[in-house]
Amino acid sequence: MFSDGAIVLRPGAQMRLGEVAQIEPVLSRRFERVLRLGTGFADGGDMLLTPRGMFIGLSKRTDHAGGH
């Protein structure tokens, strides 16, 4: 989540895939702009937001397609 919107990720762990359907409506009520990750997998724990940008690491839960 950011101050002006949110991004719905696709978790790479099978047991977490149901979270997307649960959190997206909540985010849509809170933010005017909600983007969805279209391809690949990305886990928020593999991301680091800095004042200069976002760093996304590759792991078992974040693949190359999800990190771009």
Residue pairs with C-beta under 8 A, 6 or more apart in sequence:
1 27
1 31
4 31
4 32
4 33
5 31
5 32
5 33
5 34
5 35
6 27
6 30
6 31
6 33
6 34
6 35
7 34
7 35
7 36
7 37
8 20
8 23
8 24
8 27
8 34
8 35
8 36
8 37
9 20
9 37
9 41
9 42
9 43
9 44
9 66
10 17
10 20
10 37
10 40
10 41
10 42
10 66
11 17
11 19
11 20
11 41
11 42
11 43
11 61
12 41
12 42
12 43
12 59
12 60
12 61
12 62
12 63
12 66
13 43
13 61
24 34
24 36
27 34
28 34
37 66
39 65
39 66
40 63
40 64
40 65
40 66
40 67
40 68
41 61
41 62
41 63
41 65
41 66
42 56
42 61
42 62
42 63
42 66
42 67
43 59
43 61
43 62
45 61
46 56
46 57
46 58
46 59
46 61
46 62
46 67
47 54
47 55
47 56
47 57
47 62
48 54
48 55
48 56
48 57
56 62
56 66
56 67
57 67
58 64
58 67
